[in-house]
Amino acid sequence: MIEGPPLIMDEALLRRDDALPRYTAVAAYLHERDGDLATAARLNARRPR
C-alpha cells in the first residue's frame, strides 16, 4: 500500500459515522481511486440506492 495521503484516508474512514449520508459511496470512490477495487466493489454492493 502507498504511504502518505492514503494512510490519512484510512484513519478518517476508521473514525467514520455510518449515519452520514453518502458515506458508503464516498468510501467506495476513495478505495477505487486508491486501487483497492475489491473493497470498492464490496462497498458499492451494499450502499443504498
Secondary structure by P-SEA (a helix, b strand, c coil): ccccaaaaaaaaaaaccccccaaaaaaaaaaaaacaaaaaaaaaaaccc
